[in-house]
Amino acid sequence: MNSYRVVLAPEAQADLERLFLFSLELDARLAERALSAIENAYALLSHSPFSCRKAADGKLGPLVRELVIPFGSAGYVALFEILDDSTVLITAVRHQRESDYH
C-alpha cells in the first residue's frame, strides 16, 4: 500500500485560518476541536485518497477529489488533487454550508 505525503496549498492554509478564526469568535474550544477534526481527517488521504469521491461528479478529472469531514451537525469538505503516486495536494477547505469552491 502506498503512503502519500499530504501537502496544503497556500490557499488551503488560508482557508483553515479563516475557518478557525470564524469558529474562535463563537467558541474557542469548538474552534480547536474543529481544527483537530480537519487535521485528523487528513490521515485518510495519506493512506487511501482514491476512496474519496470525485469532485464535481468527475468533471475536474479523476484525480481531483473531495474529502468529507464530519463535525457536529455539518462538517467540512476538503478539495484535493492526487498529484502523483506519493503526493496529495489539498487545494481548498470549506464548511459544508459555504458556497461551492469549484
C-alpha positions in Angstrom: 0.0 0.0 0.0 1.3 3.5 -1.0 1.8 6.1 1.6 1.1 9.6 0.3 2.5 12.9 1.6 -0.3 15.4 2.3 0.6 19.0 1.4 -1.6 22.1 1.9 -1.6 24.7 -0.9 -1.3 28.3 0.5 -5.0 28.8 -0.4 -6.0 25.8 1.7 -3.9 27.1 4.6 -5.6 30.4 4.4 -9.0 28.6 4.4 -8.1 26.8 7.6 -7.1 30.0 9.2 -10.3 31.7 8.1 -12.4 28.8 9.4 -10.5 28.7 12.7 -10.9 32.5 13.3 -14.6 32.3 12.5 -15.1 29.4 15.0 -12.9 31.1 17.5 -15.3 34.1 17.7 -18.1 31.7 18.7 -16.3 29.3 21.0 -12.5 28.7 21.5 -12.9 25.0 22.4 -15.1 24.5 19.4 -12.5 26.1 17.1 -9.8 23.8 18.5 -12.0 20.7 18.1 -12.9 21.6 14.5 -9.3 22.2 13.5 -8.3 18.9 15.1 -11.1 17.0 13.3 -9.9 18.5 10.0 -6.3 17.7 10.6 -7.1 14.1 11.7 -9.2 13.6 8.6 -6.1 14.2 6.5 -4.7 10.9 7.8 -7.1 9.1 5.4 -5.5 10.9 2.5 -2.1 9.6 3.4 -3.3 6.0 3.0 -6.3 5.9 0.6 -7.0 9.1 -1.3 -8.8 7.2 -4.0 -11.5 6.2 -1.6 -12.8 9.8 -1.6 -15.4 11.0 -4.0 -14.6 12.6 -7.3 -15.2 16.4 -7.2 -17.8 17.9 -9.4 -19.0 14.5 -10.5 -15.7 13.8 -12.1 -15.8 16.9 -14.4 -12.5 18.1 -13.0 -10.8 14.8 -13.8 -10.3 11.5 -11.9 -7.6 12.9 -9.6 -9.4 15.9 -8.2 -11.5 14.6 -5.2 -13.3 15.7 -2.1 -12.8 14.5 1.5 -15.9 14.9 3.6 -15.0 15.7 7.2 -17.9 15.2 9.6 -18.1 17.6 12.5 -21.2 18.4 14.6 -24.4 18.7 12.5 -22.5 19.6 9.4 -18.7 19.4 8.9 -16.2 20.4 6.3 -15.1 19.4 2.8 -11.5 19.4 1.6 -10.8 19.6 -2.1 -7.6 17.9 -3.1 -5.7 16.6 -6.1 -3.6 13.4 -6.3 -0.5 14.8 -7.9 1.4 11.5 -8.3 1.9 8.2 -6.6 3.3 9.9 -3.5 1.7 13.3 -3.1 -1.8 14.7 -2.3 -2.3 18.4 -2.5 -5.2 19.9 -0.6 -6.3 23.0 -2.5 -9.3 24.3 -0.5 -11.2 23.6 2.7 -14.8 24.8 3.2 -17.5 24.4 5.8 -20.2 22.2 4.2 -22.7 25.1 4.4 -20.4 27.5 2.5 -20.6 28.3 -1.2 -19.1 25.8 -3.5 -15.4 26.1 -4.4 -15.4 24.6 -7.9 
